[in-house]
Amino acid sequence: MIGKQLGGRYEILERVGGGGMAIVYKSLDILLHRHVAVKVLRQQYVHDEEFIQRFRREAQAAASLSHSNVVSIYDVGQEEDIHYIVMEYIEGTTLNDLIKEKAPLPVEEAVHFASQICDALDHAHHNQIIHRDIKPHNILIGRNGRAKVTDFGIARAITSSTITQTGSVVGSVHYFSPEHAKGTATGEQSDLYSLGIVMYQMLTGRLPFLGESPISVALKHLQEEVEEPRKVNPMIPQSVENIILKAMRKNPSERYRSAKQMLNDLDSCLLPHRRNEAKIDFLDDDELDEEKTLIIPAIRPDQYGAPVIDDEDDEPMAHADNLPTKQKRWTKPVAWIVVLLLILGVMWYMVGVVKAKFVVHEVDVPMVQYKPVAEAEQLLAAAGLRAKIERQPSKDVPKDVVISQGHPNMKMTINGEETLVVSSGVEKKQMPPVVGTKFAEAKAALAALGIPEDRIIPDYDFVDEPKDTVISQEPALNEEIDPSTVTVKLGVSNGRETLKMPDLVGLTEAAARSRIAMNDLKLAPDGITTETSYKQPKGKVIKQFPYQYNDEVARGESIKLIISSGLPPEAGEMTVPVTVKPAEDGKETAAKIILSDAAYDSYDYKTLKVTKPTTVDVKLVVSPNKSAVIQIKQANVVADMITVTYDDYTAHKDGKPFNPVPASVGGTPAPNAPATPQSETDPASTQTSGAPNGNPDAGAANQTGGGSAPGTGAPAAPNGSPAPSNGQPENPSTGGTN
């Protein structure tokens, strides 16, 4: 059953109890977001149609009860062969468990529980419902100390065959009334007998009748007198023992006439003047028989003045003159008759007076349900009744309005007490702690209190907390809230705010620092280091880390930079004269010089138009691992190509002249042209992925692309000098040409 959903709304969560007839589960009412108890009929009864009909009828009758000491019935249903009753879920324990743990209970506590049970029985009896199975197992004790009677009407549905089949009914034999044990009709006094046994058990810690079998226990209810409670527990006041003994009389007529009468006795039994009252005395059975035979003394012959006759001569004796005359004989009886009539008259009058004093005046109880409590008290007072106010929370009935009353549309004795259950409004709950939890967990905790999801409002913010973590709550922790109306605002972390990492490569140190600050980032304390570089001029950023261009980076993160300290010591800077020829002598030809060296890859060094052979000085840089290649293109076709090696640089440095010889574009070297490996003559093959001599960025593609100078969008000469548009480039190291 765990996890099953009944009626489309009751989700079974866990088993919390069970008996011979049914199993009780803690469930969640999905529709109203509250916990309920669902009692499911055991499978052995699901095919007994008569039993099922009684089960439903009695459950529906119990649902009509509305009392603060009665477990409320919410729903009755069937799903396939599952028959169930939905009722109020009570957080707490049963009276049976409490007795096992603490018995004997303190007298005040036992009387308090008994009063609540008795009040519930009074309400049920007025609604023509007899419980028939009052026992500690059917009394729930909430965490607030309120007793709640459950299983109203269910025992009535049990057939005689279940006495030997179910542990529930067999267990209940200890609480049977004598008439219940005999199988005769049971009424209100049967419930009071069972309540007397419950009181006995609460105050002594044991049952009054025990036996080897249910039958032997039932016979003891019929035949044996109960051991007086004070002999078991001398701490019980005499007034309380009197209540138990009266409730447990075997003759129903000797018990309390009603639960209300017993409740009145319980309300006053602990008053100081009653605690040590006289022990209750019950008349013997023959004293109760009003038609028993009476013994009348015999009448003597001379009782009424008859003459005395002498036996010998049948004559009157000498003193016969002193006998009364005929007139005297009737005077005395008449006097007695008159006296007797007077006595009877006085007695009749006194009976009338006494009867008038003890006559029970009844009044109609006004209907005050759903009226304001002040108005309800006025109506009861006008009818000669007193109001007993009990408050309980309600989400349906406004505060200070009567939810239910004890005796609606009935009669009560004048000056009687009518119980009014008054709404204290929606039950207030405390705001739970949700700060520090995930937003989904917080929503689940608040939903469990009955707060709808649409009134849980998240407010996202970028903070230094894990994403989706609750960082604030309103209302505050432990603040009292009304789940039906409250709106909860939760501050939720969106994590640290991120942005796209800017491109710092090619910027000067000052420009890079400014760009870092503008983006709410910061430079690490040891964030500047320098390295030599073929790709970046001195003072420009070679590398940024740990975040590269366009990476997601949180605001406030620390950035480190590597700044170029210029070319490595072994770098070779040269100025090479390159001759550009027209396609035909005298005809203007557009030409483009493309440079690939240790600093650049396919850099558009210069574009020009020539009509005759023209010499252009090209500044370049070579390294021990990287030669330079100069291409001359006409109409996007390579017309000439010159390769400069590191050996050329060292020879030129030693004073040897360098006369570049263009290689044959078709692949055949020109006369006297030096043989060049393919990896150096092909400009594409000269691009390397590794860094020469450990330089991290040597050979890498220019960050700005298109051969433009880094960070400027315009071409730059090797080692950072601006590239001239048409004139000869200057050597950045010497300021002149080589």
N, C-alpha and C positions, 0 to 999 in steps of 0.2 A: 504493500500500500504506500510505502514511503515514496514521495515524488509524484503520486497520482493526483489528478485534479478532479474533484467532484463538482457536479453542477456547473461546470465552466468557471468556477470562482474560488473554490476551497482547495488550496494546495496542501497536501499532507506533508508535514515536516518531520515529525518524530512521534513515537509511541510514548504516552505518559501514564497509562494505566489500563486496567481491564478487569473484568469479572467473568462470571459464568455466562452471562448473556451477551455482553458486548465488549468491544475494545475501544479505548479512548485515545485519540491522537491530537497532538498540538498541530494546528493548521494555520495557514495564512489566508485571510479573506482578501483576494487580489483586488476586488472591486472597491473595498473600503479601506484597504491598507491597515488591517488590524489583525491581531491573533485571535483565533477562536478555538474552541474544543469541538472536535467532531467525534461523536459516538457512533460506531459502526456495529450493526447487528452481526453476531457470529454466524458463520455459514450454516450450522446445523439447524437454524431456525428459518432460513430464507424461503423454504418451501412449505412452511406451515402457514397457510393463508389466514386462518383464524387468528393465529398469534400475531401475524403481521398487521392485520386490521386493528387488533387491540393496541398493538404497539403504536401505530399511527394515531389512533383516537386519543389514547392517554397522553401521548407526547404533545398533541395539539391542545389538549386540555391544560397541560402544564404550561404551555406557551402563553396561556391567557393570564398567568400570574405575573404581577409586577410588584416586587417588594425588594427592599434593600438587602434582605437576608435570604433571598431565593435566587439561585443561579438562573439567569435569563435564558429562555429558549429563543433562538433567532430564526431557525429554519428547520424544515423536515423534508427529506427528499429520498429519491430512489434513482440509482443509475445501474441499469442492467439488473443483476441480482444483489446489488449492494444497497441496503437500507440504512439510512443514517439520520442523525439528529445533530444540528449545529447549535451550540450553546456558548454562553459566556466563558472565556478562558480566565481562570483565577491563578495568579502567581502566588504560590504559597505551599501549604501542605494540607493533609487531611487530619481531622481530629484523631483518627486512629493512630497515625504516626506520632502525633503530639503526645498521646497517652502512653505509647510505647516508650517514648523518650523521657517524659517528665513525671508520669503518674507516681503518687497521687498529686493532682494539680492543686495549687493554692485555692482555698475556698472562694475567694473573690473572683478569680479567673474562671472557675468552673461555673459559678452562678451567672457570670457575665455571658458565657457561651450558651448556657441553658436558656437564659432570657431571650437571646437572639433566636435560638431554634424555636422556642415557644411562640415568639412573635410571628415567625414564618409560618408555623402550623396554624396559628389563629387566622392568618390571611388565607391560607389554603382552605381551611375548613369553611370559612365564609363563602368561598367560591366552590363549595361542594366537591372538593378534592381531598381524599384521604391518602396519606403517603404510604402507609402499610409496610414501610421498610426503613424506619428510622434507626440508624446505627452510626457509629463514629466514622465508618468508611464513606458514608454519604454526606458527611459534613466537611466542607472545605474551609480552611482558615487562611484568609488572605494575609499579606504582609502587613496590612494596617490593623490586624487583629479582628477584622469583621468575619463573623461566621456566615457561611452561605450553604443552604440546604439544596441538595441536588437529587436527581432521579425521581422527581415527582411523577407519580402515576405509572412508573415503569413496573414496579412490583405487581401492580394489579393485572398486568398482562401475562403473568407467569401462570401456566397451567399446572394442575396438580402433579402431572408426570415429572415436572422439573425438580421436585423436592429431592429426588435421589439422583438427579442427573447433573445438576449445576452446583458448583462450589458456592456460588453467590447466595442461593437460597438456603443451602445447608448451613453456611456460616451465619445467616441471619436468624437461625433458630434460637440463638442465645438472646435475641431481642424480641421474640414472639410474645404477644399477649396470650393469656389463657384461652380466650375465645378464638384467637388465630390458630393456636395449637389444636383446638378441638375442631377447627374447620367451619365454625359458625360465622355468622355475619360480623364484620368488624366495622367499627366506627371511629369517631373522634377519640374516644377513651383508649382505643388500641394504640394510637400514636402517642398518647400521653404516657401509657405504660412503658412503651419503648424508650421514651425520653427519660423516664425514671431510671431505667437500667443504664442509659448512657451517663446520667448523673452519678449513679452508683459507681460505675467504672472509672469516671474521671476522678472521684474523690477517694476511692479505695485502691485503684490500680488493678482490680480484678473483677471478673464477672460474678453475678450473684448465683447463677446456676451453671454447673459444669457436669458433664456426663461422658460416657464412653461412646455414645452414639447420639445422633439428632433426636431419635425417639425418646431416649432416656432424659435428655434435656427438656423436651416438650412436656414429658410427664411431671418433671419437677416444677415447671411453670404452673401445672394444674393442681399439684398436690402438696408441695412443700412450702413452708414459710421461709422468707428470705432472712438471712442473718442480718441483724441490724447494723447499718453502716458505722455507727459510732463504736461498735465493738471492734471493728477492723481499724478504724482511724478515729481516735478520740478527739482529734482536732476539729472534727465537723461540729458546727453548732447544732443545738437541738432543733432550732427552727428549720434548718436545711434538711436534717434527717426526717423531720415530719413531712416535708414536701416529697421526699423520695418514697417514704412508706405509703403516703396517700396515693401517689401516682401509680404505685405497684400493687395496689389492692387487687385481689383476684376477682372480686365482684365489681364489674364496671360501675355499678351504681354508687359504690363507695369511693370511687376516684373523683377527680375534679370533673365538674360538669362540662367544662370547656377549656380550651387553651387559654382564653382570656382570663379565666379565674385563676389558673395556675400561674400565668404571667404576673398577675397582680400580687400573688403570694411571693413570687421570686423577687419582685421589685422591692419588697419591704422586709424580706427575711433576714437581712444583715443589719437592720437598724438595731441600735444598742438595746432597746427595750424588748426586742424579740429574740435575740440570740439564745437566751437561757429560758425560753418559755417552757411550759409543761409539755411533757411528751404526749403526743396525740394518742387518744384512746378510741378504739373501735369497738362497737357493741358486738356481743356474740350473736350467732345466727338465731338462737331461740329468742333473744331479746328483740330482734327485728321483726319476729312473727307476731303481727297484731291480732291474729285470730287463734292464738294458742288457748288451750282449755284453762279456765280459772277455777280455783278451789273456793267454794262459798261455805262458811261455817253453818252448822245445823242450828235450827231455831229451837229454844227450850220451851217446854209447855207453859211455864209461867211468865214467858217473856212479855206477853201483852195483858197481864192481870187476870188470867183464868181462875175460877174458884177452885179451892182445894177441897176434895171430897174425902171424907173419912171412909176407910175401906170397910169398916165393920158394919155400919148401919146406913150407909149411903146418905147420911144427913150432913148438912153443913156443920163445920166445926164451930166452936164457940166464938171464935173471932170472926165469923161470917158477917157480922154487922159492919165490920170495917172494910168489906169489899166495895169496889166502886160501883156506882149505880150505872144504869144503862146510858144515861146522859154522859157520864164521865168516860165511858168506853169509846165513844166516837169523837169526843173533843180532842183527845191527844193525837189520833191519826190526822185529823184535819190540820192541826197546828204543824205537824211534821210536813204535811203536803205543802202548806203555805211557805214554810221555811225553805223547803226544797225548791219550790218555784222561784222564790226570791234569789236563792243561790244560783239557780240556772239562769235567771235573768241577768244577774250581775256578771256571770261568766260569759254569757252571750255578748253583753256590752263590752266586756274586756277583750274578748276575741276580736270584736270589730275594731276597737281602738288599736290593739296590737297589729292587726292585719293592715289597718290604715297606715301604721308607722312603717311596716316592712313591705308594703306594696311596691313593686318595681315599676317606675314610670319610664316608659320608652318614648323616644322621639325619633323622627325621621332624620337621617344623616343627609345634610345637603350635599349636592354634587359640586365639588370645588376643583376637580381636576382641570389643569391648564389655566387656572386663575392665578393672579398674583397672590403671593403668600399673605400679604396684609389683608387683602379682601377675603381670602379663604378663612383666616382667623376670625374676622368679624362675622362671617356667615355662621361659623361653628358656634361662636359665642352667643349669637342671637338664637340658636337652636338649643342652647343649654349644654353645649359640649366644649371640651377642652382640646386644644391642638397640641400634638407632640410632633415637633419638627425634626426631620432627619434629612440631611443634605447629601446629595451625591452629584458628581459631574454628569453633564449631558451635552452632547453636541447638537441635539435636535431641539431641546426645550430651552428657552432663554433663561438667564439667571433670575432667581427669586420667583419662579413660576412653578406651580405644583405639577410634578410629574405623575404622581399616583396617590391614592388615598386608601386607607385600610378597609373601609366599609362603604363603598359607594352604593347609593340607592338601597340602603338597608336601614334597620332600626337599631338604636343603641339605648342603653339606660342613660337617663339624664345625668349630667355631670361626668359622662364617660369620656374617655380619651381617644380621639381619632388621630391615627398616625398619618402624617403628611410627608411624602418624599418630595423634597423641594430641590430644584436644579441649582447647583452652584456654578452653572455655566460650563463651558468647555473645560475639560481637565487640563490644567496647566502642566507643562512639562519643561524640563530644564534643557537649555541649549547644550548639546554635547560638544566635546573638544574635537574639532576637525582640522585645526591648523597643524601643518606638518604632514597631513595625509595627502594621497592623490585625490584629484577632483572627483573621479569616479567613485572612490571609496566614501568620500564625504557625501555625495549625492545618495548613495545607498543607505548610509546611516541616518540621514535626514528623512528619507522616504519611509524608513522603518518607524519614525515618529508620526507618520501620517502627513508629512508636508509634500504637496504635489511638486512634481519635477519642474513645472513651469513657473514656480515661485522660488526656485533656487537659481539666483542670478550670478553668473561668474563675471568678474572684472579682471581681465588679463593685463599684465604689466611685465615689462622687461626688468627682471631683477636677477641678482646673483644667487638663484635657487634653482634646483632641477626643474625642468619643464613640467607643467601640470601639477605642481605642488601648491596646496592651499597655504597662503601666507597671511591671511587675515580673515576674520569672520564677524558678521554683524547680523543678529545680536551676539553679544559677547558670551563667553563661556559661563555656564550655569545660570544665565539669565532666564527667567520664566517666560515661556512663549505659549501662544495658542496655535497649535499646528494647523487649525483650519483657516486661519487668517494671516499668519505671519509670512513675511517675505524675507528670505535669507539672502544676503549679499556676501559672496565669497571672493576675496582677492586671490587670484590664481597667477602663478609664475608662468611667464612665456619664455623662460630661460633668459640668458643674456642676449641683448639685441645684437644682431650680426649685420655686417655690410660686406660689399665686395672689396677685396684687397686691391688698393691702387697700384699702378705700375711705377716703381721707384727706380728701376734700372735705367742708367743713362743720365739721371738727374745729378746735379751737384749735391754735395752734402747738405748745404743750407736749404736747397729746394726740397730735398727729401725730408729733412726735419719738418719743414713747413707743411708738406703734404701729410705727414704722419699726424701732426697736431690737428689739422683741419678735419681729419676723419676720426677724431676721438680715440686715437691710438697713442701709444707712447713709445719712446725709444728706450730700450733696455739700458740699465746703468753701464754695462760693458758692451754696448751694442755697436760700437764702431771699431772695425779692424781694417787694415790696409793690405793689399796684395798688388803685385805687378799684373799688368794685363795688356794683351795685344789688342783687345776689342774695345776697351774703354779708355779714353784719355785720362790723364792724371786729374784726380779730384772728382771723378764721376763714379756713380754707384755701379759696381760690377754685379752684385747679387743681394737679394733680400730674403730673409728667412725668419721664422719657420713657415711663413705664409707667402705663397707665390701670387702673381697677378691673377685676379678674379676668384681667388679662394674665398670661402665664407669665413669671416673673422669677427669675433665678438668685440664690441667696443671696450676700450681699456686694455686690450692685449698689448704685450711688449714685442717690439720688432727689433731685429738686428740687421746691420748693413755691413757689406764689404766694399770699401772705397779703393779705387785704382790709385796706385802710387806711380803709374806711368809704365813705360815699356820695360821688359826684363833687360838685364845688362847685356845679354847675348843677342838681343834683337838687332837686325841690320837695317838701317834706314839708307835708302839710296834714291837718287834722282836719275832716271833713265830717259835718254832722248829717244823718242819714237817718231818715225817718219810716216806720215799719212799721205797716200797718193790718191789722185782722182782715178775714177774708172777709166777715163780717157783723158789724155792731155788736153788742157784748155777747156774741158767740159766740167761744170760745177757738179761736185758729188758731195752728198751728205754722208758724214762718217761719225761713228760713235766709238769712244774708247772705253772698254770694260776692263776693270781691274779686279783680280782675285789675288790676295796676298795673305800675310799672317794676320792682318787687321780686318780685312774685308773679304766678302764673298760676292762676286758678280756685281761690283760697285760701278755705277754709271759715272765714270771719272770725268768725261768731257764729251760734248757733242759739238761738232764744227762742220763747216762747208769749205771744201778746197777745190781749186782749179788746177793746182800744181802741187808737187810734193812739198809738204809742210812738216816741220819738226816741232813736236810737243814734248816738253819735259814732264815725265810722270814720276811723282814721288811715291815710293812704295816701301814696304817693310817685309823682310824675310827673316826666317828663323832657322835654326838647325834642322827642324823637321818640316818646314813649310816653305816651298818655293813660291815665287810670284809669277802669275800669268797675265800678260796684257793682250787683250783681243781688240782688233780693229774691225768693226762691222760696217758694212755698206748694204743698205736695203735689207737689214736684219740677217745678213749672211756674213760669216766670218771671212774677211778678206786677208788679214794677216794676223799672226799670233807670235808673241815673244815670251820666252820663259827666262826668268832670272833666278838662279839658285843661290844658296847660302855660300857656296864656293865662289861664285861670281862676286858676292859681297866682300868676302875676305880678301880676294885678289885685288879688288878695287880699293879696298881699305889699305892694302899694302902699296898702293901707288900704280898698280897695273891698270892700263886703260881698259874700259869696258865698252865694246862696240856691239850692241845687240844686233843679231841677224835674225830677221823674221823667218819663221818656219814655213814650209810649204803647206798651204791650206789643204791641198789635195792629199797630203800625207807624205810626200817625198821631201826630204830636207833640202833646203836651198843649199847651194854650194857654200862650203865652209861653215855651214850652220852646225852648232853642237848637237850631238844626239841627246835627246831628252826622253826620259821614261814617260810612258803613256799616262801614268798617274799624275805627272806634272804638266804635260801638254794639254790634257783634257781638263778644262776649268771645273767641270763637275766633279772630277775625281780628286781635285785638290782639297775639297771640303772634308775635314776630318771631324770625327765625333770625340776624339780624345783631346786632352789638353797637352800641348807640348811642354815638356819639362815640368809637368805637375801643375801648370796653370789651369785653374778650374774652368775658365771660359774661353781659352784660346781655341780657335777652330769652330766655335759655336756660331749659329746664325745670328746676324745682327738683330737686336730686340725690336728695332723699329721697322725693319723690313725694307725692301725696295732699294737697298743700298744707300738710304738716307743717313745723315749723321744722327747718332743716337740722341733721342729726346728733343730734336729740333725740327725734324721733318725736312731738313735741307741737307744736301750732300756735305760731307766733311772730308777733309784730306786725312791721310794716315796720321795716327797719333793725335787726332783731334783738331788739326788746323783746318780752318774753313777752306772748302774746295773752291777754286776760282771758277767763274762761269765760263770764260773763254781764254783768259790769260794763262801764263805759266804759273803752276802752284809753287808756293814757297816752301822751303824746307823748314818744318816746325822746330827742328833742333838748332839750326844755325842761322835761320833767317834768310838764307840765300840758297843758291843751287849748288849741287855737288859738282 
